[in-house]
């Protein structure tokens, strides 16, 4: 699937699911309710994208990452992008490589 087709599919799904894309945070999606259908769809798309590229984990951060439940609430209150969800796909996959 080409990048242009993925972008079109993404915006098509957003319009069907009623996701709001605010002009203030262009590219950010408000995924409400937390853990609902819109969040699950965005999560599945992010995980599918992650399969295509691998990135090394960063162990240097002093702050703990947000839990998946916290990310769901943040995405509902503030909005998030697909790249915000990438770190939550296959949480134990980095042990395999």
HUMOFEN-V911379 format. One record per residue. RES is the residue in one small letter. PHI is phi as a letter, one per 30 degrees, with the letter a starting at -180 (none if undefined). BURIAL is I if it has 24 or more other C-alpha atoms within 12 Angstrom, else O. Layout:
RES,PHI,BURIAL
RES,PHI,BURIAL
This chain:
x,none,O
x,d,O
x,d,O
x,d,O
x,d,O
x,d,O
x,d,O
x,d,O
x,d,O
x,d,I
x,d,O
x,d,O
x,d,O
x,d,I
x,d,O
x,d,O
x,d,O
x,i,O
x,d,I
x,c,I
x,c,I
x,d,O
x,d,O
x,d,O
x,b,O
x,d,O
x,j,O
x,c,I
x,c,I
x,c,I
x,c,I
x,c,I
x,d,O
x,e,I
x,i,O
x,d,O
x,d,O
x,d,I
x,d,I
x,d,I
x,d,I
x,d,I
x,d,I
x,d,O
x,d,I
x,d,I
x,d,I
x,d,O
x,d,O
x,d,O
x,e,O
x,d,O
x,b,O
x,c,O
x,b,O
x,d,O
x,d,O
x,c,O
x,c,O
x,d,O
x,d,O
x,d,O
x,c,O
x,d,O
x,d,O
x,d,O
x,d,O
x,d,O
x,d,O
x,d,O
x,d,I
x,e,I
x,d,O
x,d,I
x,d,I
x,d,I
x,d,O
x,c,O
x,j,I
x,a,I
x,c,I
x,e,I
x,d,O
x,d,I
x,c,I
x,e,I
x,d,I
x,c,I
x,d,I
x,h,O
x,d,O
x,c,O
x,d,O
x,d,O
x,d,O
x,d,O
x,c,O
